[in-house]
């Protein structure tokens, strides 16, 4: 039976159900309480903030967890800048002299983990490479909690964040920039930017389940960044199927011409995709080609 793609794409306009919203709110409230109630974190002035697909409005119904930053504010007189890729990478690996987790960050992450264990019980908390995971149950959703340092930029600049993976990789991001730029693009495209992000995320999940695309080959964050680099006029079509066709066509054409994709940026605008740790041109090409065939364009 053929799929009515127009009907399916329009379903991505739907917001979370009341039950899902209740679980999201309960999960975040419990995380925030865990941080506030921790005696060890009191001196850090730690606070919890929702970020990621839930805050950005690109999460999928029934398939999303909640991402939470637990921040330790450190005032700085300068704007946070990314470490140049030539410094960060040597032979495709993070340079050994940069693979060091600062003691104060390691201790902060340890305290956050202890606070979450106290609140959710040890069996429901898993310390991962970057995040601390919380398992879902009948009354809450799963969560990824990321301890981070927040640096206030100078001259009114929005703050950036930094954290370290378990292996010592230094990671920098700008979630507030990401949120505001994504919101602006969504308004300029009559919300179709966010609908198309959800559409590609859903296609990815569906193709993985049906073994039409290898799992974990491309991240949801990268998909969001790719859609952000599609010109606004490509979204302004008579129907949603044409919008998806335009998005995939633009990305397929761009990835096949090396002069195009090196100019693509992450949503926050502070870094080129090619300079990120997760960029893989071959995987982007494989996904967009597989999605094009799967939809039947």
NUMI-64572 format. One record per residue: y, x, z of N, C-alpha, C, O, CB in turn. Coordinates in steps of 0.2 Angstrom, whole numbers, plus 5000, padded with zeros to 4 digits. Atoms other than C-alpha are relative to their C-alpha. Glycine has a CB too. Example, Ala and Ser with C-alpha at 12.3 -4.5 7.8 and 13.67 -1.06 7.14 Angstrom:
BEGIN
499450045000497850625039500650045000500550095003500049955006
499449964999499550685036500549965003501149995004500250024993
***
This chain:
BEGIN
499450045000500050005000500650045000500750095004500049955006
499449965001501750074995500449995006500449935009500449994993
499550014995503050105008500749984998500950004993500150075004
499450025002504650015008500550055004500750045010500249925003
499649954997505750165011500749985003501050005008500150064996
499450024998507350075012500049965006500449975011500349954994
500150034993506749965026499950055005500250045011499449954999
500249954995506050115035500650045002500750055008499550044998
499449964998507650215034500549965004500949995008500350024993
499550044996508750065040499850005007500249985011500049944997
500250004994507650065055500350055005500350055011499250005001
499749944996508450235061500749985002500950025006500050064995
499350024997510050135064499949985007500449975011500349954996
500250044994509150055079500150055006499950115006499349975000
499949974994509650115096499450005005498949965003500649985004
500650004995508450155111499949935003500449895004500150055005
500150064996507650005119500350005007500450065010499249985000
499750014993508249945136499550045005499750085009500149935002
500549974996506650015143500050085000500050115005499249984998
499949935001506850185135500750035004500750085007500150024993
499449984997508650195141500050015008500250055011500649954999
500150004993508150155159499650065002499850095007499649945002
500449944998506850295159500450064999500450115003499450014995
499549955001508150415152500450015006500550075009500450004993
499650004995509350375165499750025007500050065011500449935001
500449984994508050385179499850075000499950115005499449965001
500249935001507450555173500650055002500550095006499750024994
499549964999509150625172500350005008500550055011500649994996
499850014993509650555189499650045005499950075010500049935002
500449964996508150635197500150075000500150115005499349984999
499949935001508550805190500750025003500750075007500050024992
499449994997510350795195500050005008500350045011500549954998
500150004993509850745213499650065002499850095008499649945002
500449944998508550895213500550065001500450105006499550014995
499649945000509951015209500549995006500750045010500450004994
499550014994511250935222499750015006500050045011500349934999
500350004993509950935236499750075001499550085007499549955000
500349934999509451115234500450045004501050065002499850034993
499549964996510151225248500150074996500650104997499650015007
500049935004509751385237500550004995500850054993499450024998
499550005006510851325223500749985002501249984998499849944995
499350024997512351265234500550064998501150044996500049995007
499549955001513151435232500250024993500750054991499850075003
499949995007513051435213500549954997500749954992499350004997
499650055003514051275211499649974994500049954989500750024998
500450035006512651215199500149934999500149895004499250025001
500050075002512751055190499649994994499550034990500749984998
500550025006511650965177500449964995500849924997499449965003
499650035006512250905160499549984995499150024993500550054997
500450025005511350805147500250044993500850044992499949934999
499849975006511350895130499449984995499049944996500150085000
500550015005510250895114500049944996500649904996499350015003
500150065005509650755103500249935003500549895000499349994997
499850074997509950615116500750005001501049944999499750005008
499350005000511750665119500349994993500849964992500350065004
499750005007512050695100499849944996500149934991499750064997
500150065004511350535095499550014994499549974990500649964998
500549995006509950605084499350005003498850024999500150074997
500750014997508450565095499649944997499949904994500049995008
500450055003506950465089499849955005499649975011499450034996
500250054996506450305097499250015002498850034997500149934998
500749994997504850325108499750074999499150085000499549954996
500349945001504650505103500450065003500450125001499950014992
499549944998506050605112499950015008499849965011500749984998
500049994993506150685128500850015002501250004997499750075002
499349994999507850725137500150085002499750115005500249965006
499849934999508650905137500650005005501149965004500250034993
499549994995509650955152500250075002499750115003499849965007
499849944997510651105156500250005007500549955009500750034996
499849994994510851165173500450065000500250124999499450015006
499649945001512351275173500350035006500450005012500649974996
499649964995513151405184500650034997500650084993499550065003
499449985004514951425179500350075003500350095009500549955002
499749934999515651605178500650004996500650004990499550054998
499350005004517551615173500050074997499950124999500549995005
499949945004517851745159500749994997500949944995499450014995
499350005003519551795152500050004992500550004989500450055002
500150005007518851795134499549954997499149925001499850074998
500450045003517951685122499350034999499350094997500249974993
500749975001516051705121499950014993500049964989499549955003
500249995007515551785105499350024999499050055004500450064997
500849985001513751805097499950075000500450114997499849964994
500249935001512951975098499850014993499449974990499450025004
500249995007512952035080499350014999498950045003500450074997
500750005001511252015072499850074999499250095001499949974993
500249935001511252205068499850035007499450085007500550044996
500249984993511252235087499449975003499050005006500749995004
500550044997510152095091499350024998498850015001500149935000
500650005003508752135079499950084998500350104995499949954995
500249935003507852305075499349994997498849985001500050065005
500750005003506352295063499849935001499149925002499650055003
500350074999506252105065499949985008499749925009499449994996
500150024993506152115084500650015004501150055002499450055003
499449994996507452105098500050075003499450095005500049955006
500049944998507952275102499850015008500049975012500850034999
500249994993507152345118500550005005500549985011499550065001
499549994995508752385127500449945001500849935006500550064997
499750074999509352205125499549955003499749905005500249974994
500550044997507652135131500050005008499450025010499350014997
500049994993508152135149500349935003500949915001500550065003
499850064997508351975160500450025006500250055010499449955002
499649994994509851995172499749985006499449925006500749984999
500350024994509351985190500349945002499949895005500150065005
499750064998510551855194499849944996499849884999500850015000
500350065004509951745180499349985002499149925002500150014992
500750014998508151765184500049975007499549925008499650075001
500050044994508551715202500249935000500049895003500450045005
499750075001509551565197499549964997499449904999500650004995
500550045003508151505186499449995005499149935005499750044993
500650014995506851535200500249945005499849905007499950065004
499850054996507951425211500049934997499849885001500750025003
500050075004508151285198499249985000499149925001500350014993
500750025000506251285197499749985006499449935007499550064997
500250024994505951275215500349935002500049895005500350055006
499750074999507151125216499749954997499649894999500850014998
500450055004506251035202499349995003499149935003500050024993
500750014997504551065211500149965006499749925007499750075002
499950044994505250995227500149934998499949885002500650035004
499850075002505850835218499449974996499249914997500650004995
500550035005504450815205499250025002498849994999500150024993
500649974998502950905213499850054995499950054989499549945000
500249945004502151065207499649984993499750014988499750055004
500550015006500850985195500449974994500249974989499549955003
499650035006502250905185500650044997501050024993500449935003
499549965002503351055183499750064997499250095000500550025006
500349945004502951195170500650054998501050034994499649984994
499549955002503951355168499850034993499350064992500150065005
500249985007504051395149500550064998500850095002500149944996
499649945003504851525138500750005002501050055004499950014993
499350004999506651465139500149945006500649955010500349984994
499850064996506551295148499549995006499050035006500049944996
500450034994505751215164499849934998500249894998500350015007
500350075002504651065158499949965006499649985011499550014995
500250054995504450905168499649954996499849924991500649975003
500450055004503050795163500249935001500649915006499350015003
499850074999503250605160499549965004498949995005500149974993
500550054997502450465169500349934998500749924993500050015008
499850075002502650275168500749985001500949934998499549955004
499350024998504350275175500650054998501150034998500149995008
499549955003505150425167499750034994499150034992500250055005
500249965006505150525151499950085002500150105007500549994994
500049924999504750715149500750034999501150004996499550034995
499449975000506150835151499950074999499550105002500449985006
499949925000506651015147500650015003501250005001500050024992
499549984996507751085159500250084999499750125000499949995008
499949935002508651245154500650035005501250015004500350014993
499449964996509651355167500450044996500150084991499650045006
499549965005511151435159500650025004500849995009500149964994
499349984997512751525163500549974995500449974989500150085000
499450035005514351445156500650045001500850065006500149925003
499449965000515851545151500549964997500549934991499850064995
499450035002517551465150500450044995500650094997500449975006
499649965005518451515134500750005002500949965006499949974993
499350004999520251565134500449964995500149944990500250084999
499650045005521651475126499849934999499849914993500150044994
500250075001520851305129499450004996499249944994500549964997
500750005004519251355119499549965004499549975010499850074998
500550034996517751255123499550055002499450104999499649954995
500549954997516451335134499450024996499149974992499849985007
500649985003514951425127499550015006499750015012500050064996
500549994995513251455136499650064998499650074992499649935001
500549955001512051595138499449995004499549975010500350075000
500650004996510251615144499650054997499750084992499749935000
500549955002508751725143499349975000499249945004500150075004
500750025000507051695138499550045005499850095007499750004993
500449974996505551745148499950074998499850125002499349975001
500149935003505351895136500650045000500650104998499749994993
499449965000507151945138500549994994501050024993499850075000
499650015006507851875122500749975003500749925006499749954995
499350034998509751835124500249954995500249964989500550065000
499850065004510251665118500649975002500849965007499449955001
499350024999511951605115500149934996499949924991500550054998
499850065003512551425111500649975002500949995006499449955001
499450044999513951305110499949925000500149894995500650024995
500250075001513351135114500649955000500549894997499649985006
499450045001515051055116500350004993500549954991500650025006
499850005007515651115099499549964996499749924992500050074998
500550045004513951045092500149935001500149894996499350025003
499950074999514250875100500649974996500649924993500149995007
499450035003516050855094500050014993500349964989500650045003
500049995008515750925076499549954997499749924992499850074998
500550055003514250815074500349935001500249894996499450005004
499750064999515250665081500549994994500549934991500349995007
499550015006516650695068499749994993499949954990500450075000
500350015006515450715054499749934999499749904994499450054999
500350065000514550555059500549944998500449904994499749985006
499450055002516250455058500250014993500349954990500650025005
499850005007516650525041499549984995499649974990500150084999
500650025005514950475034499849935002499249915000499450055000
500250064998514950305042499350005004498949955003500049954994
500649994996513550365054499450024996498950034999499949935004
500649985004512350405040499850075001499250095000500249994992
500349944998512350585045499550005005499050035004500650055002
500550014995511450545061499449964998498849985000500349975006
500650045003510350415052499650054996498950054997500249944996
500449955004509850555040499650055004499150075002500450034995
500349954995509450675054499449975003498950005003500550035006
500650044997508350545062499449994995498950004996500249945003
500550015006507550515045499650064999499050054998500349984994
500449945001507050695042499650025006499050045005500550064999
500449994994506450715060499449955000498849985001500449995006
500650045000505350565058499550014994498950014995500249924999
500449985005504750615041499650075002499050075000500450024994
500449944998504250785048499449985005498950015004500550055004
500650024996503250705062499549964996498949984997500349955006
500550045004502450585050499550054995498950044995500349954996
500449955004501950725038499650045004499050065001500550044996
500549964996501250835052499449965002498949995002500450025006
500650054998500150685058499549994995498949994996500349945003
500450025005499550655041499850074996499550074991500349964995
500249945002499250845038500350014993500050054988499350014999
499649995007500550845023500550065001500850084997500449944998
499649944999501550985032499850035006499650005011500849985001
500249974995501051115044500449995006501050005006499950084999
499650014994501551075062500450075003500150125002499549985006
499649944997502951185070500250054996500550104998499650035006
499849955005503451265054500850005000501150054998499749984993
499350005000505251205056500249965006499949905007500349974993
499850044994506251145071500449944999500749944994500350055005
499550065001507150985074500750025000501149994996499949955005
499349975000508751085078500250024993500750014991500050055005
499849975007508651175061500149944995500549944991499450044998
499950065005508451005052500749975001501049954996499449955001
499450034998509950935061500650054997501150024994500250005007
499549955003510951095055500049994993500550004990499950075003
500050015007510351075038500449944997500749944992499350004997
499650065002510950895036500750015001501149984997499749945004
499249994999512650945043500350044995500950024993500150045007
499749965005512851065029500049964993500349994988499750064999
500050045006512650925016500749975000501049945004499549945000
499350025001514450875009500049925002499549885001500250014993
499950074998515050705016499949954995499649904996500749995003
500050055006515150614999499349994998499149944995500450034994
500750025002513250634997499749955004499249925002499650075001
500250054996513050515011500249934998499949885000500150015007
499750075001514150375004499749974994499949984988500850014999
500350035006512950284993499949925002500049905007499350034999
500150075000512450104990499449985005499549935009499849964994
500550014996510850115000499850075004500050125002499449974997
500249944996509950235012499550044997499550104998499749975007
500449965004508650285000500450054996500150114995499549964996
499649955004509950364989500350055004500450115002500649964996
499749954995510750445004499550065001499650125001500249975007
500649964999509050525008499950054994499850114994499449975002
500149965006508850574990500550064999500450114997500049954994
499449965000510550654990499950065004500150125003500749975000
500049954995510250755006499450054998499550114998499849975007
500549955002508550825000500150044994500050094994499349965000
499849965006509150864983500550055001500450114998500349954995
499549954998510650954990499750065003499850125002500649985004
500349954996509551055002499550044995499550104996499749985006
500549975005508251094988500350044996500150104994499649954997
499649965005509551154976500350065003500350115001500549954997
499649954997510451254989499550065002499750115002500349975006
500549954998508851344995499850044994499550104995499549975004
500249965005508451394978500550054997500350094992499749954994
499549965002510051474975500350045005500650025010500649964996
499949964994510351624986500850005002501050025007499850074999
499349994999512251614984500349945004500849945007500450004994
499850064996512251444993499850005007500349995012499749944997
500250014993511251445009500250055005500350045011499250005000
499749954995511951605016500749985003500950005008500150074997
499450034997513551505019499949945005500449925008500449984994
500150064995512751365029500050025007499850085009499349974999
499949994993513151355047499649965005499449905003500850005002
500350054995512451285063500649955001501149965000499850045007
499650054999513251125068500750025004501250005002499749945004
499449984996514451205081500550044996501050054998499750045006
499649965004515151315067500150075002500550104998500649965000
499849934997515151475077499550054997499650114998500050005007
500549955002513651555068499749984994499549924993499550015005
500450015006512851565051499349995001499050025006500150054994
500850014999511051495050499650064999499150075002499849944996
500349945002510551655042500050055006499550095006500250034994
500049954994511051745058499749985006499750015011500750015001
500350034995510051635069499350035001499050054996500049925000
500749984999508351675077499549964996498949984995499850015007
500550055003507551515069500049994993499749954990500149945004
500050015007508051535051499550034996499350084997500750034997
500649975005506651545038500149964994500049904993499349985003
499950035007507151505020499449974997499449924994500450054996
500750025003505351495015499849935003499549894999499550055000
500250074996505051355028500449954998500249894997499950025007
499650065002506551255023499849984993499849924992500750035000
500250025007506051265005499349965000499349914997499950064996
500750035000504251215009500149925003499849885001499550035005
499950074997504851065020500449954995500149904994500450015007
499650045005506150995008499649984994499649924992500750034998
500450025005504951004994499449955002499349914998499750074997
500550044998503550925004500349935001500049885000499750035006
499750064998504750785010500249964993500149904993500650015004
499850035006505350754992499449974997499449914994500350054995
500650025003503550734986499749945004499549895001499550054999
500350054996503050625001500349944999500049884999500050035007
499650065001504450504999499949974993499949914992500750015001
500150025007504050494980500650004996500749964991499749935000
499450005004505750544973499850044993500250054989500550045003
***
